């Protein structure tokens, strides 16, 4: 397809068994006028083989045999996009079947200087819904803008992403999204939909190495984007160090999931039933494999 309405970009590196479910969720979308761009970032599992077996004209797969980092790959995905709007997604998460439909309707109702995100269901390692990650309705500035979105839910015009590329500095490999929101919040309108349109995998999959990378990126972000009085800088800087120390202790005690559970709230029964039903529909979606 040369003129799709939406481009979906996924960079993947050893997503394992979660990759198939992520792909199923794209083919299960109620909105079908899309292209899917997949970039392998040096996988050593079977994910590249699965990607290359997809037999659908809307799918393009790229592999250069290198591991360059998510921030670099995201910019590459945007450059390859043919559609006027670009959505990102992580290779271990799951789209709600109506994500594309509902975000597209919002995108065409806003100007090209708007980023659209949404709430998300939190899921565990077994793809069970464990909670709800709500969204921020008020747009923040400065360092507080780092929490503007749940990063795999975002969508915007392709031109916006091209004019506001992710930083490719190595320190932001784990916090490329936070850096982008802090850098653009004063010139861009941020909109979050209250409806959960993604299943966000975070419970039972904690990696302290990844958390450390995130913390280092945030510490660097404080140093480069915080312009308030010095006492505020030191407060934020040492608060991040304390959080890192606490997570290190809890991880050693195998209690990291307890801290992670504080990020999300419980799901009401009616919403939970709806979330589970939509997830089952995704799991039943066949892939167009060769």
Beta strands, then each sheet from edge to edge (+ up, - down):
strand 1: 6-12
strand 2: 34-40
strand 3: 59-63
strand 4: 85-88
strand 5: 94-95
strand 6: 114-124
strand 7: 129-133
strand 8: 155-157
strand 9: 189-203
sheet 1: 3+ 2+ 1+ 4+ 8- 6+ 7-
sheet 2: 3+ 2+ 1+ 4+ 8- 6+ 9+ 5-
end
